[in-house]
Amino acid sequence: MDISRNEQRILHLLAQGGRIEIEKNESRKIASVQCLTRDGWRYPGFDLELFRKLRRKKAVSSTDGGPYRITRRGLQLVRAELDNR
């Protein structure tokens, strides 16, 4: 499965311990999303469309209403990068 560069960046951040937090509106639909690194910094360039692509590919999931984290499928899709610690 081919993954775009933006999806690859987000998966890499999540693999290093990041998370995706969502906000829902009154009708219980997702209103906004933000990707946070493991240090708590907000990653720019992450939007609802990119979040939906990752969910559709089953690369991220949430358990017990918590933040979205990378899944085993997401770890299979992510490629190694040189700046990995």
PDB file of N, CA, C and O in Angstrom:
ATOM      1  N   MET A   1       0.856  -1.180   0.000  1.00  0.00           N
ATOM      2  CA  MET A   1       0.000   0.000   0.000  1.00  0.00           C
ATOM      3  C   MET A   1       0.891   1.228   0.000  1.00  0.00           C
ATOM      4  O   MET A   1       1.847   1.316   0.770  1.00  0.00           O
ATOM      5  N   ASP A   2       0.576   2.153  -0.851  1.00  0.00           N
ATOM      6  CA  ASP A   2       1.380   3.358  -0.970  1.00  0.00           C
ATOM      7  C   ASP A   2       0.881   4.421   0.005  1.00  0.00           C
ATOM      8  O   ASP A   2      -0.322   4.624   0.168  1.00  0.00           O
ATOM      9  N   ILE A   3       1.830   5.090   0.644  1.00  0.00           N
ATOM     10  CA  ILE A   3       1.489   6.111   1.639  1.00  0.00           C
ATOM     11  C   ILE A   3       2.149   7.416   1.212  1.00  0.00           C
ATOM     12  O   ILE A   3       3.299   7.430   0.771  1.00  0.00           O
ATOM     13  N   SER A   4       1.406   8.514   1.350  1.00  0.00           N
ATOM     14  CA  SER A   4       1.939   9.815   0.967  1.00  0.00           C
ATOM     15  C   SER A   4       2.994  10.269   1.970  1.00  0.00           C
ATOM     16  O   SER A   4       3.127   9.697   3.051  1.00  0.00           O
ATOM     17  N   ARG A   5       3.729  11.286   1.601  1.00  0.00           N
ATOM     18  CA  ARG A   5       4.786  11.820   2.451  1.00  0.00           C
ATOM     19  C   ARG A   5       4.219  12.385   3.755  1.00  0.00           C
ATOM     20  O   ARG A   5       4.808  12.201   4.820  1.00  0.00           O
ATOM     21  N   ASN A   6       3.078  13.072   3.674  1.00  0.00           N
ATOM     22  CA  ASN A   6       2.467  13.627   4.881  1.00  0.00           C
ATOM     23  C   ASN A   6       2.004  12.525   5.831  1.00  0.00           C
ATOM     24  O   ASN A   6       2.184  12.629   7.045  1.00  0.00           O
ATOM     25  N   GLU A   7       1.408  11.474   5.279  1.00  0.00           N
ATOM     26  CA  GLU A   7       0.994  10.353   6.122  1.00  0.00           C
ATOM     27  C   GLU A   7       2.209   9.698   6.773  1.00  0.00           C
ATOM     28  O   GLU A   7       2.160   9.295   7.935  1.00  0.00           O
ATOM     29  N   GLN A   8       3.292   9.596   6.018  1.00  0.00           N
ATOM     30  CA  GLN A   8       4.522   9.006   6.533  1.00  0.00           C
ATOM     31  C   GLN A   8       5.090   9.810   7.707  1.00  0.00           C
ATOM     32  O   GLN A   8       5.556   9.236   8.691  1.00  0.00           O
ATOM     33  N   ARG A   9       5.047  11.130   7.596  1.00  0.00           N
ATOM     34  CA  ARG A   9       5.540  11.986   8.682  1.00  0.00           C
ATOM     35  C   ARG A   9       4.725  11.790   9.954  1.00  0.00           C
ATOM     36  O   ARG A   9       5.283  11.670  11.044  1.00  0.00           O
ATOM     37  N   ILE A  10       3.407  11.757   9.810  1.00  0.00           N
ATOM     38  CA  ILE A  10       2.542  11.592  10.973  1.00  0.00           C
ATOM     39  C   ILE A  10       2.756  10.225  11.602  1.00  0.00           C
ATOM     40  O   ILE A  10       2.859  10.119  12.824  1.00  0.00           O
ATOM     41  N   LEU A  11       2.826   9.181  10.793  1.00  0.00           N
ATOM     42  CA  LEU A  11       3.054   7.845  11.340  1.00  0.00           C
ATOM     43  C   LEU A  11       4.391   7.766  12.062  1.00  0.00           C
ATOM     44  O   LEU A  11       4.510   7.085  13.080  1.00  0.00           O
ATOM     45  N   HIS A  12       5.385   8.450  11.545  1.00  0.00           N
ATOM     46  CA  HIS A  12       6.697   8.448  12.195  1.00  0.00           C
ATOM     47  C   HIS A  12       6.621   9.143  13.556  1.00  0.00           C
ATOM     48  O   HIS A  12       7.203   8.668  14.530  1.00  0.00           O
ATOM     49  N   LEU A  13       5.907  10.260  13.621  1.00  0.00           N
ATOM     50  CA  LEU A  13       5.737  10.952  14.903  1.00  0.00           C
ATOM     51  C   LEU A  13       4.990  10.071  15.901  1.00  0.00           C
ATOM     52  O   LEU A  13       5.341  10.027  17.080  1.00  0.00           O
ATOM     53  N   LEU A  14       3.970   9.377  15.430  1.00  0.00           N
ATOM     54  CA  LEU A  14       3.196   8.511  16.308  1.00  0.00           C
ATOM     55  C   LEU A  14       4.017   7.311  16.772  1.00  0.00           C
ATOM     56  O   LEU A  14       3.879   6.866  17.912  1.00  0.00           O
ATOM     57  N   ALA A  15       4.865   6.789  15.899  1.00  0.00           N
ATOM     58  CA  ALA A  15       5.703   5.645  16.259  1.00  0.00           C
ATOM     59  C   ALA A  15       6.715   6.027  17.338  1.00  0.00           C
ATOM     60  O   ALA A  15       7.151   5.172  18.109  1.00  0.00           O
ATOM     61  N   GLN A  16       7.088   7.294  17.395  1.00  0.00           N
ATOM     62  CA  GLN A  16       8.029   7.751  18.413  1.00  0.00           C
ATOM     63  C   GLN A  16       7.335   8.140  19.712  1.00  0.00           C
ATOM     64  O   GLN A  16       7.993   8.620  20.636  1.00  0.00           O
ATOM     65  N   GLY A  17       6.023   7.945  19.804  1.00  0.00           N
ATOM     66  CA  GLY A  17       5.316   8.209  21.048  1.00  0.00           C
ATOM     67  C   GLY A  17       4.324   9.349  20.990  1.00  0.00           C
ATOM     68  O   GLY A  17       3.821   9.773  22.031  1.00  0.00           O
ATOM     69  N   GLY A  18       4.028   9.856  19.815  1.00  0.00           N
ATOM     70  CA  GLY A  18       3.062  10.937  19.673  1.00  0.00           C
ATOM     71  C   GLY A  18       1.630  10.437  19.773  1.00  0.00           C
ATOM     72  O   GLY A  18       1.379   9.243  19.934  1.00  0.00           O
ATOM     73  N   ARG A  19       0.694  11.378  19.675  1.00  0.00           N
ATOM     74  CA  ARG A  19      -0.723  11.020  19.758  1.00  0.00           C
ATOM     75  C   ARG A  19      -1.553  12.006  18.946  1.00  0.00           C
ATOM     76  O   ARG A  19      -1.105  13.111  18.638  1.00  0.00           O
ATOM     77  N   ILE A  20      -2.766  11.591  18.607  1.00  0.00           N
ATOM     78  CA  ILE A  20      -3.712  12.443  17.903  1.00  0.00           C
ATOM     79  C   ILE A  20      -4.888  12.680  18.833  1.00  0.00           C
ATOM     80  O   ILE A  20      -5.511  11.731  19.309  1.00  0.00           O
ATOM     81  N   GLU A  21      -5.190  13.938  19.092  1.00  0.00           N
ATOM     82  CA  GLU A  21      -6.324  14.280  19.943  1.00  0.00           C
ATOM     83  C   GLU A  21      -7.411  14.910  19.087  1.00  0.00           C
ATOM     84  O   GLU A  21      -7.134  15.690  18.176  1.00  0.00           O
ATOM     85  N   ILE A  22      -8.657  14.556  19.398  1.00  0.00           N
ATOM     86  CA  ILE A  22      -9.789  15.059  18.623  1.00  0.00           C
ATOM     87  C   ILE A  22     -10.725  15.847  19.523  1.00  0.00           C
ATOM     88  O   ILE A  22     -10.763  15.655  20.739  1.00  0.00           O
ATOM     89  N   GLU A  23     -11.478  16.737  18.895  1.00  0.00           N
ATOM     90  CA  GLU A  23     -12.550  17.472  19.574  1.00  0.00           C
ATOM     91  C   GLU A  23     -13.832  17.202  18.813  1.00  0.00           C
ATOM     92  O   GLU A  23     -13.857  17.239  17.583  1.00  0.00           O
ATOM     93  N   LYS A  24     -14.900  16.928  19.554  1.00  0.00           N
ATOM     94  CA  LYS A  24     -16.194  16.662  18.922  1.00  0.00           C
ATOM     95  C   LYS A  24     -17.139  17.818  19.194  1.00  0.00           C
ATOM     96  O   LYS A  24     -17.024  18.506  20.208  1.00  0.00           O
ATOM     97  N   ASN A  25     -18.082  18.025  18.270  1.00  0.00           N
ATOM     98  CA  ASN A  25     -19.082  19.078  18.445  1.00  0.00           C
ATOM     99  C   ASN A  25     -20.313  18.523  19.156  1.00  0.00           C
ATOM    100  O   ASN A  25     -20.294  17.388  19.632  1.00  0.00           O
ATOM    101  N   GLU A  26     -21.377  19.312  19.230  1.00  0.00           N
ATOM    102  CA  GLU A  26     -22.581  18.918  19.962  1.00  0.00           C
ATOM    103  C   GLU A  26     -23.240  17.675  19.383  1.00  0.00           C
ATOM    104  O   GLU A  26     -23.841  16.892  20.119  1.00  0.00           O
ATOM    105  N   SER A  27     -23.132  17.486  18.072  1.00  0.00           N
ATOM    106  CA  SER A  27     -23.760  16.324  17.443  1.00  0.00           C
ATOM    107  C   SER A  27     -22.821  15.108  17.421  1.00  0.00           C
ATOM    108  O   SER A  27     -23.044  14.164  16.664  1.00  0.00           O
ATOM    109  N   ARG A  28     -21.777  15.134  18.249  1.00  0.00           N
ATOM    110  CA  ARG A  28     -20.842  14.023  18.436  1.00  0.00           C
ATOM    111  C   ARG A  28     -20.019  13.694  17.194  1.00  0.00           C
ATOM    112  O   ARG A  28     -19.506  12.582  17.067  1.00  0.00           O
ATOM    113  N   LYS A  29     -19.890  14.651  16.279  1.00  0.00           N
ATOM    114  CA  LYS A  29     -19.042  14.470  15.102  1.00  0.00           C
ATOM    115  C   LYS A  29     -17.705  15.154  15.357  1.00  0.00           C
ATOM    116  O   LYS A  29     -17.622  16.102  16.138  1.00  0.00           O
ATOM    117  N   ILE A  30     -16.670  14.669  14.699  1.00  0.00           N
ATOM    118  CA  ILE A  30     -15.332  15.224  14.894  1.00  0.00           C
ATOM    119  C   ILE A  30     -15.275  16.632  14.313  1.00  0.00           C
ATOM    120  O   ILE A  30     -15.537  16.838  13.128  1.00  0.00           O
ATOM    121  N   ALA A  31     -14.929  17.599  15.162  1.00  0.00           N
ATOM    122  CA  ALA A  31     -14.864  18.995  14.743  1.00  0.00           C
ATOM    123  C   ALA A  31     -13.437  19.387  14.376  1.00  0.00           C
ATOM    124  O   ALA A  31     -13.224  20.077  13.378  1.00  0.00           O
ATOM    125  N   SER A  32     -12.461  18.958  15.167  1.00  0.00           N
ATOM    126  CA  SER A  32     -11.072  19.301  14.884  1.00  0.00           C
ATOM    127  C   SER A  32     -10.142  18.213  15.412  1.00  0.00           C
ATOM    128  O   SER A  32     -10.472  17.482  16.346  1.00  0.00           O
ATOM    129  N   VAL A  33      -8.984  18.132  14.792  1.00  0.00           N
ATOM    130  CA  VAL A  33      -7.964  17.167  15.207  1.00  0.00           C
ATOM    131  C   VAL A  33      -6.627  17.885  15.308  1.00  0.00           C
ATOM    132  O   VAL A  33      -6.379  18.875  14.620  1.00  0.00           O
ATOM    133  N   GLN A  34      -5.772  17.363  16.181  1.00  0.00           N
ATOM    134  CA  GLN A  34      -4.408  17.889  16.261  1.00  0.00           C
ATOM    135  C   GLN A  34      -3.467  16.750  16.611  1.00  0.00           C
ATOM    136  O   GLN A  34      -3.807  15.856  17.386  1.00  0.00           O
ATOM    137  N   CYS A  35      -2.283  16.799  16.028  1.00  0.00           N
ATOM    138  CA  CYS A  35      -1.265  15.785  16.265  1.00  0.00           C
ATOM    139  C   CYS A  35      -0.235  16.378  17.217  1.00  0.00           C
ATOM    140  O   CYS A  35       0.307  17.456  16.970  1.00  0.00           O
ATOM    141  N   LEU A  36       0.026  15.670  18.298  1.00  0.00           N
ATOM    142  CA  LEU A  36       0.990  16.120  19.292  1.00  0.00           C
ATOM    143  C   LEU A  36       2.170  15.159  19.324  1.00  0.00           C
ATOM    144  O   LEU A  36       1.991  13.941  19.290  1.00  0.00           O
ATOM    145  N   THR A  37       3.376  15.713  19.391  1.00  0.00           N
ATOM    146  CA  THR A  37       4.566  14.876  19.489  1.00  0.00           C
ATOM    147  C   THR A  37       4.684  14.345  20.905  1.00  0.00           C
ATOM    148  O   THR A  37       3.900  14.719  21.778  1.00  0.00           O
ATOM    149  N   ARG A  38       5.652  13.483  21.140  1.00  0.00           N
ATOM    150  CA  ARG A  38       5.816  12.929  22.483  1.00  0.00           C
ATOM    151  C   ARG A  38       6.233  13.986  23.491  1.00  0.00           C
ATOM    152  O   ARG A  38       6.058  13.799  24.695  1.00  0.00           O
ATOM    153  N   ASP A  39       6.793  15.112  23.003  1.00  0.00           N
ATOM    154  CA  ASP A  39       7.192  16.206  23.879  1.00  0.00           C
ATOM    155  C   ASP A  39       6.059  17.186  24.137  1.00  0.00           C
ATOM    156  O   ASP A  39       6.219  18.121  24.921  1.00  0.00           O
ATOM    157  N   GLY A  40       4.909  16.984  23.486  1.00  0.00           N
ATOM    158  CA  GLY A  40       3.759  17.845  23.682  1.00  0.00           C
ATOM    159  C   GLY A  40       3.639  18.976  22.678  1.00  0.00           C
ATOM    160  O   GLY A  40       2.761  19.828  22.817  1.00  0.00           O
ATOM    161  N   TRP A  41       4.500  19.004  21.669  1.00  0.00           N
ATOM    162  CA  TRP A  41       4.433  20.035  20.636  1.00  0.00           C
ATOM    163  C   TRP A  41       3.371  19.678  19.617  1.00  0.00           C
ATOM    164  O   TRP A  41       3.203  18.513  19.259  1.00  0.00           O
ATOM    165  N   ARG A  42       2.655  20.695  19.152  1.00  0.00           N
ATOM    166  CA  ARG A  42       1.628  20.505  18.131  1.00  0.00           C
ATOM    167  C   ARG A  42       2.278  20.490  16.763  1.00  0.00           C
ATOM    168  O   ARG A  42       3.067  21.377  16.437  1.00  0.00           O
ATOM    169  N   TYR A  43       1.950  19.483  15.954  1.00  0.00           N
ATOM    170  CA  TYR A  43       2.520  19.364  14.621  1.00  0.00           C
ATOM    171  C   TYR A  43       1.639  20.109  13.623  1.00  0.00           C
ATOM    172  O   TYR A  43       0.457  19.790  13.501  1.00  0.00           O
ATOM    173  N   PRO A  44       2.188  21.101  12.900  1.00  0.00           N
ATOM    174  CA  PRO A  44       1.385  21.834  11.909  1.00  0.00           C
ATOM    175  C   PRO A  44       1.178  20.991  10.645  1.00  0.00           C
ATOM    176  O   PRO A  44       1.960  20.083  10.360  1.00  0.00           O
ATOM    177  N   GLY A  45       0.152  21.292   9.916  1.00  0.00           N
ATOM    178  CA  GLY A  45      -0.080  20.590   8.662  1.00  0.00           C
ATOM    179  C   GLY A  45      -0.888  19.314   8.809  1.00  0.00           C
ATOM    180  O   GLY A  45      -0.999  18.542   7.857  1.00  0.00           O
ATOM    181  N   PHE A  46      -1.446  19.081   9.969  1.00  0.00           N
ATOM    182  CA  PHE A  46      -2.287  17.904  10.187  1.00  0.00           C
ATOM    183  C   PHE A  46      -3.735  18.354  10.182  1.00  0.00           C
ATOM    184  O   PHE A  46      -4.123  19.221  10.966  1.00  0.00           O
ATOM    185  N   ASP A  47      -4.533  17.771   9.307  1.00  0.00           N
ATOM    186  CA  ASP A  47      -5.932  18.195   9.207  1.00  0.00           C
ATOM    187  C   ASP A  47      -6.864  16.990   9.245  1.00  0.00           C
ATOM    188  O   ASP A  47      -6.419  15.845   9.326  1.00  0.00           O
ATOM    189  N   LEU A  48      -8.145  17.264   9.187  1.00  0.00           N
ATOM    190  CA  LEU A  48      -9.167  16.234   9.299  1.00  0.00           C
ATOM    191  C   LEU A  48      -9.097  15.229   8.149  1.00  0.00           C
ATOM    192  O   LEU A  48      -9.334  14.037   8.342  1.00  0.00           O
ATOM    193  N   GLU A  49      -8.775  15.713   6.965  1.00  0.00           N
ATOM    194  CA  GLU A  49      -8.680  14.818   5.804  1.00  0.00           C
ATOM    195  C   GLU A  49      -7.559  13.791   5.988  1.00  0.00           C
ATOM    196  O   GLU A  49      -7.745  12.608   5.703  1.00  0.00           O
ATOM    197  N   LEU A  50      -6.414  14.239   6.459  1.00  0.00           N
ATOM    198  CA  LEU A  50      -5.282  13.345   6.689  1.00  0.00           C
ATOM    199  C   LEU A  50      -5.606  12.340   7.799  1.00  0.00           C
ATOM    200  O   LEU A  50      -5.230  11.171   7.710  1.00  0.00           O
ATOM    201  N   PHE A  51      -6.299  12.795   8.834  1.00  0.00           N
ATOM    202  CA  PHE A  51      -6.718  11.915   9.917  1.00  0.00           C
ATOM    203  C   PHE A  51      -7.641  10.821   9.396  1.00  0.00           C
ATOM    204  O   PHE A  51      -7.494   9.656   9.765  1.00  0.00           O
ATOM    205  N   ARG A  52      -8.585  11.189   8.544  1.00  0.00           N
ATOM    206  CA  ARG A  52      -9.517  10.199   7.991  1.00  0.00           C
ATOM    207  C   ARG A  52      -8.800   9.181   7.104  1.00  0.00           C
ATOM    208  O   ARG A  52      -9.163   8.005   7.093  1.00  0.00           O
ATOM    209  N   LYS A  53      -7.786   9.624   6.362  1.00  0.00           N
ATOM    210  CA  LYS A  53      -7.010   8.691   5.542  1.00  0.00           C
ATOM    211  C   LYS A  53      -6.308   7.661   6.422  1.00  0.00           C
ATOM    212  O   LYS A  53      -6.299   6.471   6.104  1.00  0.00           O
ATOM    213  N   LEU A  54      -5.722   8.115   7.521  1.00  0.00           N
ATOM    214  CA  LEU A  54      -5.016   7.198   8.418  1.00  0.00           C
ATOM    215  C   LEU A  54      -5.982   6.221   9.087  1.00  0.00           C
ATOM    216  O   LEU A  54      -5.654   5.049   9.273  1.00  0.00           O
ATOM    217  N   ARG A  55      -7.153   6.695   9.441  1.00  0.00           N
ATOM    218  CA  ARG A  55      -8.154   5.803  10.048  1.00  0.00           C
ATOM    219  C   ARG A  55      -8.659   4.791   9.034  1.00  0.00           C
ATOM    220  O   ARG A  55      -8.862   3.622   9.362  1.00  0.00           O
ATOM    221  N   ARG A  56      -8.862   5.240   7.801  1.00  0.00           N
ATOM    222  CA  ARG A  56      -9.342   4.347   6.743  1.00  0.00           C
ATOM    223  C   ARG A  56      -8.342   3.221   6.480  1.00  0.00           C
ATOM    224  O   ARG A  56      -8.735   2.094   6.178  1.00  0.00           O
ATOM    225  N   LYS A  57      -7.057   3.529   6.595  1.00  0.00           N
ATOM    226  CA  LYS A  57      -6.008   2.526   6.382  1.00  0.00           C
ATOM    227  C   LYS A  57      -5.729   1.704   7.631  1.00  0.00           C
ATOM    228  O   LYS A  57      -4.848   0.844   7.628  1.00  0.00           O
ATOM    229  N   LYS A  58      -6.483   1.969   8.709  1.00  0.00           N
ATOM    230  CA  LYS A  58      -6.333   1.288   9.994  1.00  0.00           C
ATOM    231  C   LYS A  58      -4.925   1.451  10.562  1.00  0.00           C
ATOM    232  O   LYS A  58      -4.390   0.532  11.182  1.00  0.00           O
ATOM    233  N   ALA A  59      -4.332   2.617  10.348  1.00  0.00           N
ATOM    234  CA  ALA A  59      -2.995   2.900  10.857  1.00  0.00           C
ATOM    235  C   ALA A  59      -3.045   3.507  12.250  1.00  0.00           C
ATOM    236  O   ALA A  59      -2.052   3.468  12.976  1.00  0.00           O
ATOM    237  N   VAL A  60      -4.192   4.072  12.636  1.00  0.00           N
ATOM    238  CA  VAL A  60      -4.361   4.647  13.972  1.00  0.00           C
ATOM    239  C   VAL A  60      -5.675   4.161  14.559  1.00  0.00           C
ATOM    240  O   VAL A  60      -6.622   3.859  13.832  1.00  0.00           O
ATOM    241  N   SER A  61      -5.721   4.089  15.884  1.00  0.00           N
ATOM    242  CA  SER A  61      -6.965   3.731  16.558  1.00  0.00           C
ATOM    243  C   SER A  61      -6.957   4.293  17.966  1.00  0.00           C
ATOM    244  O   SER A  61      -5.919   4.685  18.500  1.00  0.00           O
ATOM    245  N   SER A  62      -8.144   4.320  18.550  1.00  0.00           N
ATOM    246  CA  SER A  62      -8.323   4.826  19.895  1.00  0.00           C
ATOM    247  C   SER A  62      -8.893   3.717  20.761  1.00  0.00           C
ATOM    248  O   SER A  62      -9.707   2.918  20.296  1.00  0.00           O
ATOM    249  N   THR A  63      -8.468   3.663  22.025  1.00  0.00           N
ATOM    250  CA  THR A  63      -9.027   2.682  22.939  1.00  0.00           C
ATOM    251  C   THR A  63      -9.586   3.400  24.157  1.00  0.00           C
ATOM    252  O   THR A  63      -8.953   4.297  24.714  1.00  0.00           O
ATOM    253  N   ASP A  64     -10.771   2.996  24.556  1.00  0.00           N
ATOM    254  CA  ASP A  64     -11.444   3.543  25.739  1.00  0.00           C
ATOM    255  C   ASP A  64     -11.592   5.058  25.703  1.00  0.00           C
ATOM    256  O   ASP A  64     -11.483   5.710  26.741  1.00  0.00           O
ATOM    257  N   GLY A  65     -11.835   5.623  24.542  1.00  0.00           N
ATOM    258  CA  GLY A  65     -12.057   7.065  24.416  1.00  0.00           C
ATOM    259  C   GLY A  65     -10.813   7.910  24.568  1.00  0.00           C
ATOM    260  O   GLY A  65     -10.914   9.129  24.706  1.00  0.00           O
ATOM    261  N   GLY A  66      -9.654   7.304  24.548  1.00  0.00           N
ATOM    262  CA  GLY A  66      -8.396   8.031  24.699  1.00  0.00           C
ATOM    263  C   GLY A  66      -7.915   8.601  23.383  1.00  0.00           C
ATOM    264  O   GLY A  66      -8.624   8.527  22.380  1.00  0.00           O
ATOM    265  N   PRO A  67      -6.720   9.171  23.372  1.00  0.00           N
ATOM    266  CA  PRO A  67      -6.182   9.716  22.124  1.00  0.00           C
ATOM    267  C   PRO A  67      -5.868   8.603  21.125  1.00  0.00           C
ATOM    268  O   PRO A  67      -5.666   7.450  21.503  1.00  0.00           O
ATOM    269  N   TYR A  68      -5.832   8.964  19.867  1.00  0.00           N
ATOM    270  CA  TYR A  68      -5.503   8.005  18.819  1.00  0.00           C
ATOM    271  C   TYR A  68      -4.002   7.755  18.824  1.00  0.00           C
ATOM    272  O   TYR A  68      -3.210   8.692  18.920  1.00  0.00           O
ATOM    273  N   ARG A  69      -3.619   6.501  18.721  1.00  0.00           N
ATOM    274  CA  ARG A  69      -2.222   6.088  18.691  1.00  0.00           C
ATOM    275  C   ARG A  69      -2.005   5.172  17.491  1.00  0.00           C
ATOM    276  O   ARG A  69      -2.961   4.702  16.875  1.00  0.00           O
ATOM    277  N   ILE A  70      -0.750   4.928  17.172  1.00  0.00           N
ATOM    278  CA  ILE A  70      -0.424   4.083  16.030  1.00  0.00           C
ATOM    279  C   ILE A  70      -0.758   2.626  16.347  1.00  0.00           C
ATOM    280  O   ILE A  70      -0.631   2.185  17.489  1.00  0.00           O
ATOM    281  N   THR A  71      -1.184   1.887  15.330  1.00  0.00           N
ATOM    282  CA  THR A  71      -1.515   0.464  15.483  1.00  0.00           C
ATOM    283  C   THR A  71      -0.380  -0.380  14.918  1.00  0.00           C
ATOM    284  O   THR A  71       0.588   0.149  14.370  1.00  0.00           O
ATOM    285  N   ARG A  72      -0.507  -1.687  15.055  1.00  0.00           N
ATOM    286  CA  ARG A  72       0.496  -2.583  14.458  1.00  0.00           C
ATOM    287  C   ARG A  72       0.525  -2.408  12.936  1.00  0.00           C
ATOM    288  O   ARG A  72       1.585  -2.456  12.312  1.00  0.00           O
ATOM    289  N   ARG A  73      -0.645  -2.206  12.361  1.00  0.00           N
ATOM    290  CA  ARG A  73      -0.717  -1.975  10.906  1.00  0.00           C
ATOM    291  C   ARG A  73       0.028  -0.696  10.537  1.00  0.00           C
ATOM    292  O   ARG A  73       0.729  -0.649   9.526  1.00  0.00           O
ATOM    293  N   GLY A  74      -0.126   0.341  11.361  1.00  0.00           N
ATOM    294  CA  GLY A  74       0.584   1.590  11.128  1.00  0.00           C
ATOM    295  C   GLY A  74       2.084   1.419  11.232  1.00  0.00           C
ATOM    296  O   GLY A  74       2.833   2.032  10.472  1.00  0.00           O
ATOM    297  N   LEU A  75       2.533   0.591  12.165  1.00  0.00           N
ATOM    298  CA  LEU A  75       3.973   0.332  12.310  1.00  0.00           C
ATOM    299  C   LEU A  75       4.524  -0.416  11.100  1.00  0.00           C
ATOM    300  O   LEU A  75       5.686  -0.236  10.737  1.00  0.00           O
ATOM    301  N   GLN A  76       3.699  -1.251  10.476  1.00  0.00           N
ATOM    302  CA  GLN A  76       4.125  -1.941   9.266  1.00  0.00           C
ATOM    303  C   GLN A  76       4.258  -0.969   8.095  1.00  0.00           C
ATOM    304  O   GLN A  76       5.119  -1.136   7.232  1.00  0.00           O
ATOM    305  N   LEU A  77       3.396   0.045   8.077  1.00  0.00           N
ATOM    306  CA  LEU A  77       3.382   0.988   6.956  1.00  0.00           C
ATOM    307  C   LEU A  77       4.491   2.034   7.046  1.00  0.00           C
ATOM    308  O   LEU A  77       4.930   2.555   6.021  1.00  0.00           O
ATOM    309  N   VAL A  78       4.947   2.347   8.258  1.00  0.00           N
ATOM    310  CA  VAL A  78       5.936   3.410   8.423  1.00  0.00           C
ATOM    311  C   VAL A  78       7.310   2.908   7.970  1.00  0.00           C
ATOM    312  O   VAL A  78       7.698   1.772   8.245  1.00  0.00           O
ATOM    313  N   ARG A  79       8.025   3.775   7.276  1.00  0.00           N
ATOM    314  CA  ARG A  79       9.372   3.453   6.821  1.00  0.00           C
ATOM    315  C   ARG A  79      10.373   4.106   7.770  1.00  0.00           C
ATOM    316  O   ARG A  79      10.073   5.127   8.388  1.00  0.00           O
ATOM    317  N   ALA A  80      11.541   3.525   7.882  1.00  0.00           N
ATOM    318  CA  ALA A  80      12.583   4.070   8.754  1.00  0.00           C
ATOM    319  C   ALA A  80      13.077   5.411   8.213  1.00  0.00           C
ATOM    320  O   ALA A  80      13.133   5.623   7.002  1.00  0.00           O
ATOM    321  N   GLU A  81      13.431   6.302   9.121  1.00  0.00           N
ATOM    322  CA  GLU A  81      13.996   7.598   8.743  1.00  0.00           C
ATOM    323  C   GLU A  81      15.355   7.759   9.418  1.00  0.00           C
ATOM    324  O   GLU A  81      15.632   7.126  10.437  1.00  0.00           O
ATOM    325  N   LEU A  82      16.189   8.604   8.844  1.00  0.00           N
ATOM    326  CA  LEU A  82      17.550   8.756   9.349  1.00  0.00           C
ATOM    327  C   LEU A  82      17.610   9.397  10.737  1.00  0.00           C
ATOM    328  O   LEU A  82      18.519   9.095  11.511  1.00  0.00           O
ATOM    329  N   ASP A  83      16.662  10.272  11.064  1.00  0.00           N
ATOM    330  CA  ASP A  83      16.733  10.966  12.353  1.00  0.00           C
ATOM    331  C   ASP A  83      16.085  10.184  13.494  1.00  0.00           C
ATOM    332  O   ASP A  83      15.808  10.745  14.554  1.00  0.00           O
ATOM    333  N   ASN A  84      15.845   8.892  13.277  1.00  0.00           N
ATOM    334  CA  ASN A  84      15.222   8.078  14.307  1.00  0.00           C
ATOM    335  C   ASN A  84      16.189   7.912  15.476  1.00  0.00           C
ATOM    336  O   ASN A  84      17.372   7.639  15.271  1.00  0.00           O
ATOM    337  N   ARG A  85      15.694   8.074  16.690  1.00  0.00           N
ATOM    338  CA  ARG A  85      16.559   7.958  17.869  1.00  0.00           C
ATOM    339  C   ARG A  85      16.712   6.542  18.312  1.00  0.00           C
ATOM    340  O   ARG A  85      17.409   6.274  19.291  1.00  0.00           O
TER     341      ARG A  85
END
